[in-house]
Amino acid sequence: MQQEQKVFTSYWGNLKNVSKEGIVAIGICRYPPRGISGVKLYKDLAPTGPMLKGLKDGSMSKPEFHKKFQEHLDSLDPAKVLEDLKGMGFGKSIAILCYEKPPDSCHRHKVARWLEQKCDIKIEEVKY
């Protein structure tokens, strides 16, 4: 009997545990960290360059960043996004990764809440 394909969240610093659990890591950022290669990326769930630049240089507040990122998510089809992500896992459970470690709130948590609400699924953080 095949195990249910689950969706998790995690961060790049926990990649070893994600892999050890047999979970396929999928970055939802523009680029993986230096020194990490051969990983899957789903860039449609990454903040845009202007969003990141604005946050970094202070021309965009965190609330404005979160508002713009939510608008970006709302422009996507959540069912297609979930289908794409699961397809990247080839039947295995997947974890969407970004840079911030728990308990920092970041865009992967916003993506997880969005998918949970729109697709009626439960997403948990991979233990670190």
Summary of the structure (lengths in Angstrom):
residues: 128
radius of gyration: 14.3
end to end distance: 28.3
largest distance: 52.5
contacts: 352
relative contact order: 0.28
helix: 45%
strand: 14%
